[in-house]
Amino acid sequence: MGRYFYEPGIETASREEIHAWQERRILELVPYVWERSGFYREHWGGAGVQPSDIRSLNDFFAKIPTFSKADLRGYRERTGDPFAGILCVDRAELSSITSTSGTTSLPEFLPEIWDAAPPLPMTSTRALWQLGLRPGDRVLVAPGAFRGFWDDYYRLLGLVPVYIDTWIGEGERVLNAVNRHQVAYLQLFMPIVMEFEALEAKYDIRDMLSSLKGASFAGQPLSATLARKVRDEWGVHLVTWTSAGDTGGAWEGNERDGYFLQEDTVLAEIVDPVTGVPVGERETGELIATDLDNDAAPYIRFRSEDLVRVSREPAISGCTHTRIWVMGRAGDQIRIGGKTFVLSDIWAPIESLPECADAIFQIVKYADEMGALRIRIGYAPERTADIDELHSRAVLTLKNALDVEVEAELMAVDELMKHSTSVAKFLRVVKE
């Protein structure tokens, strides 16, 4: 296969080298956005900060205030600027305007300037190389374009795009296309995985997917049961990726031990969400992200609300960039009966039920402080003999695990999936 790293000089750089890159870029970026961004001038000026105050990364961390999506919405509402004051170039210079997914709030515009391919696809290059993709390999083009098109990017790598409708309801067509065209890579989404699972009685899924060098998954975590099925039963080399605080993508390496932040493109801080103090090695905090490779509309000290565990130790592969493990979102924390829970607290007991092992569930957050856990739980009809008995068992399992009252509604998985309003993600916490 040749070398493991696509850009070994960058991917195995020392922490000192990474620090130097980031500091040099920050000292360029701060005066750049001050001159061009109404939002940052207002936000930083209100905190008594000017570019001349920032002479090092330590100054940047100590003096530049963080911001949230609520701050952007407030600026937009006051000024009418659709870009919320962070656009730093003339609109005529933009290559594209994409958006966030809108899973946790209204979508935010992401103005972009690029030459060969959009920024988000470009952040997958190192991971796809590690998967073993090489010029001439065939890849399925992913559905959706809210974060940019992927086909031209694939051509840039010498890959051969295969065009087919891969969205919800097309699982059998996708399965046959992979087999017919000997596809080497595709991006999986939860609905497609579950459609493949439903086709197991008709096809030998492992054989149908045997041409794959690898597949990726994003949008939401796979249950442990489904992940084992994809990797062990179907024989697919599956890696997952996630957002790097809306500044790009963070991908697992082949060792599947954390998501790598590409620190030549993002400056990441992991801090206590209450005190703002950086957390220690392997501790959990909120990801604060700064764009290093975005001259159009960079996020600078953006509070992502992503709660992550962090390690800055080199990985087994030799990659030295920071790794994170996503623990949840600050906005997904729920209060029930005076106790605070995150999704993982509820995930495990549901996944322990064989009929519900796909871990498709939805919490109804009807109040900031709730008296009971109100939850919709997806079950697999083919694995369910007695729905009433399953309901009683599910309620008892959750009560024993969480020690709170539980109001559960059971729904067939396919029916529950229809409740998702996001283009790529199944919402785990909803208001109704």
The 8 nearest C-alpha neighbors of each residue, nearest first, counted from 0:
[[1, 2, 131, 3, 133, 132, 129, 128],
 [2, 0, 3, 4, 131, 5, 129, 128],
 [1, 3, 4, 0, 5, 7, 129, 128],
 [2, 4, 129, 1, 5, 128, 0, 7],
 [5, 3, 7, 6, 2, 129, 125, 10],
 [4, 6, 125, 7, 128, 3, 2, 129],
 [7, 5, 4, 8, 9, 10, 125, 11],
 [8, 6, 10, 4, 9, 11, 5, 12],
 [9, 7, 6, 11, 10, 12, 4, 5],
 [10, 8, 12, 7, 11, 6, 263, 17],
 [9, 11, 7, 318, 12, 8, 6, 319],
 [12, 10, 318, 319, 9, 7, 8, 317],
 [13, 11, 9, 10, 8, 16, 319, 17],
 [12, 14, 16, 15, 17, 11, 319, 18],
 [13, 15, 17, 16, 18, 12, 319, 320],
 [16, 14, 18, 13, 17, 19, 12, 20],
 [15, 17, 19, 13, 18, 14, 12, 20],
 [16, 18, 14, 20, 19, 15, 21, 13],
 [19, 17, 15, 21, 16, 20, 22, 14],
 [18, 20, 16, 22, 17, 21, 23, 15],
 [21, 19, 17, 23, 18, 22, 24, 16],
 [20, 22, 24, 18, 19, 23, 25, 17],
 [21, 23, 25, 19, 24, 56, 20, 18],
 [22, 24, 20, 26, 21, 25, 19, 27],
 [23, 25, 27, 21, 22, 26, 28, 20],
 [26, 24, 28, 22, 27, 23, 29, 21],
 [25, 27, 23, 24, 28, 29, 22, 54],
 [28, 26, 24, 25, 29, 30, 31, 23],
 [27, 29, 25, 31, 26, 30, 24, 32],
 [28, 30, 31, 32, 26, 27, 50, 25],
 [31, 29, 33, 50, 32, 28, 34, 27],
 [32, 30, 28, 29, 33, 34, 27, 35],
 [31, 33, 35, 36, 34, 30, 29, 28],
 [34, 32, 30, 40, 31, 35, 36, 39],
 [33, 35, 32, 31, 36, 30, 40, 37],
 [34, 36, 87, 32, 33, 31, 37, 88],
 [37, 35, 85, 32, 38, 39, 87, 84],
 [36, 38, 84, 40, 39, 41, 35, 85],
 [39, 37, 84, 41, 36, 40, 85, 42],
 [38, 40, 42, 41, 36, 37, 43, 33],
 [41, 39, 37, 43, 33, 44, 38, 42],
 [40, 42, 44, 38, 39, 43, 45, 37],
 [43, 41, 39, 45, 44, 40, 38, 46],
 [44, 42, 46, 48, 45, 40, 39, 41],
 [43, 45, 47, 41, 46, 48, 40, 42],
 [46, 44, 42, 43, 47, 41, 48, 40],
 [45, 47, 43, 44, 48, 42, 64, 63],
 [46, 48, 44, 45, 43, 49, 62, 42],
 [49, 47, 43, 44, 46, 52, 62, 63],
 [48, 50, 51, 52, 44, 47, 43, 53],
 [51, 49, 52, 30, 53, 29, 48, 33],
 [50, 52, 53, 49, 54, 30, 48, 29],
 [53, 51, 50, 49, 54, 48, 58, 62],
 [54, 52, 58, 51, 50, 59, 55, 26],
 [55, 53, 58, 52, 26, 51, 56, 59],
 [56, 54, 58, 57, 53, 22, 59, 26],
 [55, 57, 59, 58, 22, 60, 54, 25],
 [56, 58, 60, 55, 59, 61, 54, 53],
 [59, 57, 61, 55, 53, 56, 60, 62],
 [58, 60, 56, 57, 63, 62, 61, 53],
 [61, 59, 57, 58, 62, 56, 63, 64],
 [60, 62, 58, 59, 57, 63, 64, 56],
 [61, 63, 59, 58, 60, 64, 48, 53],
 [62, 64, 59, 60, 61, 43, 65, 48],
 [65, 63, 62, 43, 66, 46, 300, 42],
 [64, 66, 300, 301, 302, 63, 67, 299],
 [65, 67, 301, 302, 70, 300, 64, 68],
 [68, 66, 302, 69, 70, 301, 71, 65],
 [67, 69, 71, 70, 72, 66, 302, 301],
 [68, 70, 72, 67, 71, 73, 66, 74],
 [71, 69, 73, 67, 68, 72, 66, 74],
 [72, 70, 68, 74, 83, 69, 73, 75],
 [73, 71, 69, 75, 70, 74, 76, 68],
 [72, 74, 70, 76, 71, 75, 69, 77],
 [75, 73, 77, 71, 72, 76, 83, 78],
 [74, 76, 83, 72, 79, 80, 78, 73],
 [75, 77, 73, 74, 79, 78, 72, 80],
 [78, 76, 74, 75, 79, 73, 80, 72],
 [79, 77, 75, 80, 76, 74, 83, 84],
 [78, 80, 75, 76, 77, 81, 83, 74],
 [79, 81, 75, 83, 78, 82, 84, 74],
 [82, 80, 83, 75, 79, 108, 84, 78],
 [81, 83, 80, 84, 86, 85, 108, 75],
 [84, 82, 75, 80, 71, 81, 74, 85],
 [85, 83, 38, 37, 82, 36, 86, 80],
 [84, 86, 36, 296, 38, 83, 87, 82],
 [87, 85, 296, 84, 88, 295, 82, 36],
 [86, 88, 35, 295, 36, 296, 85, 32],
 [89, 87, 295, 86, 90, 92, 35, 93],
 [88, 90, 91, 92, 87, 93, 86, 295],
 [89, 91, 92, 93, 88, 86, 110, 94],
 [90, 92, 89, 93, 88, 94, 95, 112],
 [93, 91, 90, 89, 94, 88, 112, 295],
 [94, 92, 112, 90, 95, 91, 111, 110],
 [93, 95, 112, 111, 113, 92, 96, 110],
 [96, 94, 111, 93, 110, 97, 112, 147],
 [95, 97, 110, 109, 111, 108, 98, 94],
 [98, 96, 109, 146, 145, 108, 95, 110],
 [99, 97, 108, 109, 107, 145, 106, 146],
 [98, 100, 106, 107, 101, 108, 109, 146],
 [101, 99, 102, 106, 98, 421, 422, 145],
 [102, 100, 106, 105, 104, 99, 103, 421],
 [101, 103, 100, 421, 104, 424, 426, 105],
 [102, 104, 101, 105, 330, 100, 106, 426],
 [105, 103, 101, 102, 106, 68, 107, 100],
 [104, 106, 101, 107, 103, 102, 100, 99],
 [107, 105, 101, 99, 100, 98, 104, 108],
 [106, 108, 98, 99, 109, 105, 101, 82],
 [107, 109, 98, 97, 110, 82, 96, 106],
 [108, 110, 98, 97, 96, 111, 107, 99],
 [111, 109, 96, 95, 296, 295, 108, 97],
 [110, 112, 95, 295, 93, 94, 96, 109],
 [113, 111, 94, 93, 295, 95, 92, 110],
 [112, 114, 117, 94, 115, 116, 111, 118],
 [113, 115, 116, 112, 117, 94, 118, 111],
 [114, 116, 113, 117, 152, 155, 151, 121],
 [115, 117, 152, 114, 113, 118, 151, 121],
 [118, 116, 119, 147, 120, 113, 121, 115],
 [117, 119, 121, 120, 122, 116, 113, 247],
 [120, 118, 121, 122, 247, 117, 248, 146],
 [121, 119, 122, 123, 118, 117, 149, 152],
 [120, 122, 118, 119, 123, 124, 117, 116],
 [123, 121, 119, 120, 124, 248, 118, 247],
 [122, 124, 121, 126, 120, 125, 127, 248],
 [125, 123, 127, 126, 122, 121, 128, 120],
 [124, 126, 128, 5, 127, 123, 129, 4],
 [127, 125, 129, 128, 123, 124, 130, 250],
 [128, 126, 130, 124, 129, 125, 132, 123],
 [127, 129, 125, 131, 130, 126, 132, 5],
 [130, 128, 126, 131, 127, 3, 125, 4],
 [131, 129, 127, 128, 132, 213, 126, 212],
 [130, 132, 128, 129, 133, 212, 127, 0],
 [133, 131, 128, 130, 127, 136, 212, 134],
 [132, 134, 136, 135, 131, 158, 128, 157],
 [135, 133, 157, 158, 136, 156, 132, 159],
 [134, 136, 158, 157, 159, 133, 137, 132],
 [137, 135, 158, 134, 133, 183, 159, 132],
 [136, 138, 159, 182, 183, 158, 160, 135],
 [139, 137, 184, 160, 182, 183, 161, 185],
 [138, 140, 161, 185, 160, 141, 162, 184],
 [139, 141, 162, 160, 161, 150, 138, 149],
 [140, 142, 186, 139, 143, 165, 149, 185],
 [143, 141, 165, 166, 140, 144, 164, 163],
 [144, 142, 145, 141, 422, 146, 148, 147],
 [143, 145, 147, 146, 148, 142, 97, 149],
 [144, 146, 97, 147, 98, 143, 100, 99],
 [147, 145, 97, 144, 98, 119, 148, 99],
 [148, 146, 144, 145, 117, 97, 149, 119],
 [147, 149, 144, 150, 151, 146, 117, 152],
 [148, 150, 152, 151, 120, 153, 140, 147],
 [149, 151, 153, 152, 160, 148, 140, 154],
 [152, 150, 154, 153, 149, 155, 116, 148],
 [151, 153, 155, 116, 149, 150, 154, 156],
 [152, 154, 158, 150, 156, 155, 151, 149],
 [153, 155, 157, 151, 158, 156, 152, 159],
 [154, 156, 152, 153, 157, 151, 158, 115],
 [157, 155, 153, 154, 158, 134, 152, 133],
 [156, 158, 134, 154, 155, 135, 153, 159],
 [157, 159, 134, 135, 153, 154, 136, 156],
 [158, 160, 137, 136, 135, 138, 154, 161],
 [161, 159, 138, 139, 137, 150, 140, 162],
 [162, 160, 139, 138, 140, 159, 163, 137],
 [163, 161, 140, 139, 160, 164, 141, 165],
 [164, 162, 165, 161, 140, 139, 173, 176],
 [163, 165, 166, 169, 162, 142, 173, 172],
 [166, 164, 169, 142, 163, 173, 141, 167],
 [165, 167, 164, 142, 169, 168, 191, 170],
 [168, 166, 169, 190, 191, 165, 170, 194],
 [167, 169, 170, 166, 194, 191, 190, 171],
 [170, 168, 172, 167, 171, 165, 166, 173],
 [169, 171, 173, 194, 191, 172, 168, 195],
 [172, 170, 174, 173, 169, 175, 195, 198],
 [171, 173, 175, 169, 174, 170, 176, 165],
 [174, 172, 176, 170, 171, 175, 165, 169],
 [175, 173, 171, 177, 172, 176, 170, 178],
 [174, 176, 178, 172, 173, 177, 179, 171],
 [177, 175, 173, 179, 178, 174, 180, 172],
 [178, 176, 182, 174, 175, 181, 180, 179],
 [177, 179, 207, 175, 181, 176, 180, 208],
 [178, 180, 176, 181, 177, 175, 182, 207],
 [179, 181, 182, 177, 178, 176, 137, 161],
 [182, 180, 178, 210, 177, 179, 183, 137],
 [181, 183, 177, 137, 180, 138, 184, 210],
 [184, 182, 211, 212, 137, 210, 138, 136],
 [185, 183, 138, 214, 213, 211, 182, 212],
 [186, 184, 139, 214, 138, 187, 215, 183],
 [185, 187, 215, 214, 216, 141, 188, 184],
 [188, 186, 216, 215, 185, 191, 192, 214],
 [187, 189, 191, 190, 216, 192, 217, 186],
 [188, 190, 192, 191, 193, 187, 221, 219],
 [191, 189, 193, 192, 188, 167, 194, 168],
 [192, 190, 194, 170, 193, 188, 189, 195],
 [193, 191, 195, 189, 194, 190, 196, 188],
 [192, 194, 196, 190, 195, 191, 197, 189],
 [193, 195, 191, 197, 170, 196, 192, 190],
 [196, 194, 198, 192, 193, 197, 170, 191],
 [195, 197, 193, 194, 198, 199, 192, 204],
 [196, 198, 194, 195, 199, 193, 200, 201],
 [199, 197, 195, 196, 201, 200, 202, 194],
 [198, 200, 202, 201, 196, 197, 204, 203],
 [199, 201, 198, 202, 197, 203, 196, 204],
 [200, 202, 198, 199, 203, 197, 204, 171],
 [203, 201, 199, 204, 200, 198, 207, 206],
 [202, 204, 206, 205, 207, 199, 201, 200],
 [205, 203, 207, 206, 202, 233, 208, 199],
 [204, 206, 233, 208, 207, 203, 234, 209],
 [205, 207, 209, 204, 208, 203, 233, 178],
 [206, 208, 204, 178, 205, 209, 203, 174],
 [209, 207, 205, 206, 210, 211, 204, 178],
 [208, 210, 206, 211, 207, 205, 234, 235],
 [211, 209, 181, 208, 183, 182, 212, 178],
 [212, 210, 183, 213, 184, 209, 208, 182],
 [213, 211, 183, 184, 210, 131, 130, 236],
 [212, 214, 236, 211, 184, 237, 130, 235],
 [215, 213, 237, 185, 184, 186, 236, 238],
 [216, 214, 186, 238, 239, 237, 187, 185],
 [215, 217, 239, 187, 186, 188, 240, 238],
 [218, 216, 240, 239, 219, 241, 188, 215],
 [217, 219, 424, 423, 220, 216, 241, 188],
 [218, 220, 217, 424, 221, 425, 189, 216],
 [221, 219, 222, 218, 217, 216, 239, 223],
 [220, 222, 226, 225, 223, 219, 189, 357],
 [221, 223, 225, 224, 357, 358, 226, 220],
 [222, 224, 226, 225, 227, 221, 350, 357],
 [225, 223, 222, 227, 226, 356, 228, 357],
 [224, 226, 228, 222, 227, 223, 221, 357],
 [225, 227, 223, 229, 228, 224, 221, 222],
 [228, 226, 230, 224, 231, 225, 229, 223],
 [227, 229, 232, 225, 226, 231, 230, 233],
 [230, 228, 233, 226, 227, 235, 231, 232],
 [231, 229, 235, 234, 227, 228, 233, 236],
 [230, 232, 234, 227, 228, 233, 229, 235],
 [233, 231, 228, 234, 229, 230, 205, 227],
 [232, 234, 205, 229, 235, 231, 230, 204],
 [235, 233, 230, 231, 232, 205, 229, 236],
 [234, 236, 230, 237, 233, 229, 213, 211],
 [237, 235, 213, 230, 214, 234, 212, 238],
 [236, 238, 214, 215, 235, 213, 230, 239],
 [239, 237, 215, 251, 216, 214, 236, 255],
 [240, 238, 216, 215, 217, 251, 250, 237],
 [241, 239, 250, 217, 249, 251, 216, 248],
 [240, 242, 249, 248, 217, 250, 243, 239],
 [243, 241, 248, 244, 245, 249, 247, 240],
 [242, 244, 248, 247, 249, 246, 245, 241],
 [243, 245, 303, 246, 242, 288, 286, 287],
 [246, 244, 243, 247, 242, 99, 303, 248],
 [247, 245, 244, 243, 290, 265, 288, 298],
 [248, 246, 243, 119, 245, 242, 122, 249],
 [247, 249, 242, 243, 241, 122, 119, 250],
 [248, 250, 260, 259, 241, 258, 243, 240],
 [251, 249, 240, 258, 259, 239, 252, 248],
 [252, 250, 258, 255, 257, 239, 238, 259],
 [251, 253, 254, 255, 250, 126, 256, 258],
 [252, 254, 255, 251, 129, 130, 238, 256],
 [253, 255, 252, 256, 316, 251, 315, 257],
 [256, 254, 253, 251, 252, 257, 238, 258],
 [255, 257, 254, 251, 258, 252, 314, 253],
 [256, 258, 324, 323, 322, 251, 255, 259],
 [257, 259, 251, 250, 322, 323, 249, 324],
 [258, 260, 322, 249, 250, 321, 251, 261],
 [261, 259, 249, 321, 262, 322, 320, 258],
 [262, 260, 263, 264, 259, 265, 320, 249],
 [261, 263, 265, 264, 260, 266, 320, 17],
 [262, 264, 261, 265, 291, 21, 20, 17],
 [265, 263, 291, 292, 262, 261, 290, 266],
 [266, 264, 262, 290, 291, 289, 263, 267],
 [265, 267, 289, 288, 262, 290, 291, 21],
 [268, 266, 288, 287, 265, 289, 269, 286],
 [267, 269, 287, 286, 270, 288, 266, 277],
 [270, 268, 286, 284, 285, 277, 278, 287],
 [271, 269, 277, 284, 275, 276, 278, 285],
 [270, 272, 284, 275, 276, 274, 273, 278],
 [273, 271, 285, 275, 270, 274, 284, 276],
 [272, 274, 271, 275, 276, 270, 285, 284],
 [275, 273, 276, 271, 272, 270, 277, 278],
 [274, 276, 271, 270, 272, 273, 277, 269],
 [275, 277, 270, 271, 274, 278, 272, 273],
 [278, 276, 270, 269, 271, 275, 279, 268],
 [279, 277, 270, 282, 269, 271, 284, 276],
 [278, 280, 282, 281, 277, 309, 283, 310],
 [279, 281, 310, 282, 309, 278, 311, 312],
 [282, 280, 309, 310, 308, 279, 283, 278],
 [283, 281, 308, 279, 280, 278, 309, 284],
 [284, 282, 308, 307, 309, 306, 278, 281],
 [285, 283, 270, 271, 269, 306, 307, 272],
 [284, 286, 306, 270, 269, 272, 305, 304],
 [285, 287, 269, 305, 268, 303, 288, 306],
 [288, 286, 302, 268, 301, 300, 267, 303],
 [289, 287, 267, 301, 300, 244, 266, 286],
 [288, 290, 299, 266, 300, 298, 265, 291],
 [291, 289, 265, 297, 298, 246, 292, 293],
 [290, 292, 264, 265, 293, 289, 24, 266],
 [293, 291, 264, 290, 294, 265, 263, 297],
 [292, 294, 297, 295, 290, 291, 296, 111],
 [295, 293, 296, 297, 292, 87, 112, 88],
 [294, 296, 87, 293, 111, 88, 86, 110],
 [297, 295, 86, 85, 87, 294, 110, 293],
 [298, 296, 293, 290, 299, 294, 295, 85],
 [297, 299, 290, 289, 301, 300, 296, 246],
 [300, 298, 289, 301, 297, 290, 288, 65],
 [301, 299, 65, 289, 288, 287, 66, 302],
 [300, 302, 288, 66, 287, 299, 65, 298],
 [303, 301, 287, 67, 304, 66, 65, 300],
 [302, 304, 244, 305, 286, 301, 287, 288],
 [305, 303, 329, 328, 302, 285, 306, 286],
 [306, 304, 328, 303, 285, 286, 327, 307],
 [307, 305, 285, 327, 328, 284, 326, 325],
 [308, 306, 325, 326, 283, 324, 284, 323],
 [307, 309, 283, 324, 282, 323, 281, 284],
 [310, 308, 323, 281, 322, 282, 280, 307],
 [311, 309, 281, 280, 322, 312, 321, 323],
 [310, 312, 321, 322, 313, 320, 309, 280],
 [311, 313, 310, 314, 319, 321, 320, 322],
 [314, 312, 319, 318, 317, 311, 315, 320],
 [313, 315, 316, 317, 318, 312, 319, 256],
 [314, 316, 317, 313, 318, 254, 256, 319],
 [317, 315, 314, 318, 254, 313, 252, 253],
 [316, 318, 314, 315, 313, 319, 11, 10],
 [319, 317, 11, 10, 314, 316, 313, 320],
 [320, 318, 313, 11, 317, 12, 10, 314],
 [321, 319, 318, 262, 260, 259, 261, 322],
 [320, 322, 311, 260, 259, 310, 319, 323],
 [323, 321, 259, 258, 310, 257, 309, 260],
 [322, 324, 309, 258, 257, 308, 307, 325],
 [323, 325, 308, 257, 307, 258, 326, 309],
 [324, 326, 307, 327, 306, 323, 308, 305],
 [325, 327, 307, 306, 324, 308, 328, 343],
 [328, 326, 306, 325, 305, 342, 341, 329],
 [327, 329, 305, 331, 330, 306, 304, 332],
 [328, 330, 304, 331, 332, 305, 306, 327],
 [331, 329, 328, 332, 304, 103, 333, 305],
 [332, 330, 328, 329, 333, 341, 428, 327],
 [333, 331, 341, 330, 329, 340, 339, 334],
 [332, 334, 340, 339, 331, 341, 335, 367],
 [333, 335, 339, 368, 338, 369, 337, 340],
 [336, 334, 369, 338, 337, 370, 371, 368],
 [335, 337, 370, 338, 369, 403, 334, 371],
 [336, 338, 335, 334, 339, 368, 369, 370],
 [339, 337, 335, 334, 336, 340, 333, 403],
 [340, 338, 334, 333, 335, 332, 337, 341],
 [339, 341, 333, 332, 344, 334, 338, 342],
 [342, 340, 332, 343, 344, 331, 333, 327],
 [341, 343, 344, 345, 346, 327, 340, 331],
 [342, 344, 346, 345, 341, 347, 326, 327],
 [345, 343, 342, 341, 346, 340, 347, 348],
 [346, 344, 343, 342, 347, 348, 349, 341],
 [345, 347, 343, 349, 344, 348, 342, 350],
 [346, 348, 350, 349, 345, 351, 344, 343],
 [349, 347, 351, 350, 346, 345, 397, 396],
 [350, 348, 351, 346, 347, 352, 358, 355],
 [349, 351, 356, 347, 358, 352, 348, 355],
 [350, 352, 348, 349, 353, 347, 356, 355],
 [351, 353, 355, 350, 354, 349, 356, 348],
 [354, 352, 356, 355, 351, 350, 382, 357],
 [353, 355, 378, 382, 352, 379, 383, 356],
 [356, 354, 378, 352, 353, 357, 358, 350],
 [355, 357, 350, 353, 358, 352, 354, 224],
 [356, 358, 355, 222, 359, 225, 224, 350],
 [359, 357, 350, 356, 222, 355, 360, 349],
 [360, 358, 377, 357, 376, 412, 361, 355],
 [361, 359, 376, 375, 377, 358, 427, 362],
 [360, 362, 427, 375, 374, 428, 363, 376],
 [363, 361, 374, 428, 427, 373, 364, 429],
 [362, 364, 429, 430, 373, 431, 365, 374],
 [365, 363, 430, 366, 429, 362, 428, 431],
 [364, 366, 430, 363, 431, 369, 367, 429],
 [367, 365, 368, 369, 364, 430, 334, 363],
 [366, 368, 369, 334, 365, 364, 333, 335],
 [369, 367, 334, 366, 335, 370, 336, 337],
 [370, 368, 335, 371, 366, 334, 336, 367],
 [369, 371, 336, 335, 368, 372, 404, 403],
 [372, 370, 404, 405, 369, 335, 373, 403],
 [371, 373, 405, 406, 374, 404, 335, 403],
 [374, 372, 406, 363, 407, 362, 371, 405],
 [373, 375, 362, 407, 361, 363, 372, 408],
 [376, 374, 408, 361, 360, 407, 409, 362],
 [377, 375, 360, 409, 410, 408, 359, 374],
 [376, 378, 412, 410, 359, 411, 360, 409],
 [377, 379, 355, 411, 412, 354, 380, 410],
 [378, 380, 382, 381, 354, 412, 411, 383],
 [381, 379, 383, 382, 378, 411, 354, 384],
 [380, 382, 379, 383, 384, 354, 378, 197],
 [383, 381, 380, 354, 379, 384, 353, 378],
 [382, 384, 380, 381, 354, 385, 379, 386],
 [383, 385, 386, 382, 380, 381, 389, 388],
 [386, 384, 388, 387, 383, 389, 390, 382],
 [385, 387, 389, 388, 390, 383, 384, 409],
 [388, 386, 390, 389, 385, 391, 392, 409],
 [387, 389, 391, 385, 390, 386, 392, 393],
 [390, 388, 386, 392, 387, 391, 393, 385],
 [389, 391, 387, 393, 388, 392, 386, 394],
 [392, 390, 388, 394, 389, 393, 395, 387],
 [391, 393, 389, 395, 390, 394, 396, 388],
 [394, 392, 396, 390, 395, 391, 389, 397],
 [393, 395, 397, 391, 396, 392, 405, 398],
 [394, 396, 398, 392, 393, 397, 399, 391],
 [397, 395, 393, 399, 394, 398, 392, 400],
 [396, 398, 400, 394, 399, 395, 401, 348],
 [399, 397, 402, 395, 401, 400, 403, 396],
 [398, 400, 396, 397, 402, 401, 395, 403],
 [399, 401, 397, 398, 402, 396, 348, 345],
 [400, 402, 398, 403, 399, 397, 344, 345],
 [403, 401, 398, 399, 400, 404, 397, 336],
 [404, 402, 398, 401, 371, 405, 336, 335],
 [403, 405, 371, 372, 398, 406, 402, 370],
 [406, 404, 372, 371, 394, 407, 373, 403],
 [405, 407, 373, 372, 374, 371, 408, 404],
 [408, 406, 374, 375, 373, 405, 409, 394],
 [407, 409, 375, 376, 374, 410, 406, 390],
 [410, 408, 376, 375, 377, 407, 390, 378],
 [409, 411, 377, 415, 376, 412, 378, 414],
 [410, 412, 378, 377, 414, 413, 379, 415],
 [411, 413, 377, 415, 378, 414, 379, 416],
 [414, 412, 416, 415, 411, 417, 377, 410],
 [413, 415, 411, 412, 417, 416, 410, 418],
 [414, 416, 412, 417, 413, 418, 410, 377],
 [417, 415, 413, 418, 414, 419, 412, 425],
 [416, 418, 415, 419, 414, 413, 420, 412],
 [419, 417, 416, 415, 420, 414, 425, 426],
 [420, 418, 425, 417, 421, 416, 426, 424],
 [419, 421, 418, 422, 426, 425, 417, 102],
 [422, 420, 424, 423, 419, 102, 425, 101],
 [421, 423, 424, 420, 100, 143, 419, 102],
 [424, 422, 421, 218, 425, 100, 188, 217],
 [425, 423, 218, 421, 219, 426, 422, 102],
 [424, 426, 419, 427, 421, 219, 423, 416],
 [427, 425, 428, 419, 424, 429, 361, 102],
 [426, 428, 361, 362, 425, 360, 429, 342],
 [427, 429, 362, 426, 361, 363, 364, 331],
 [430, 428, 363, 431, 364, 362, 427, 426],
 [429, 431, 364, 363, 365, 428, 366, 362],
 [430, 363, 429, 365, 364, 362, 428, 373]]
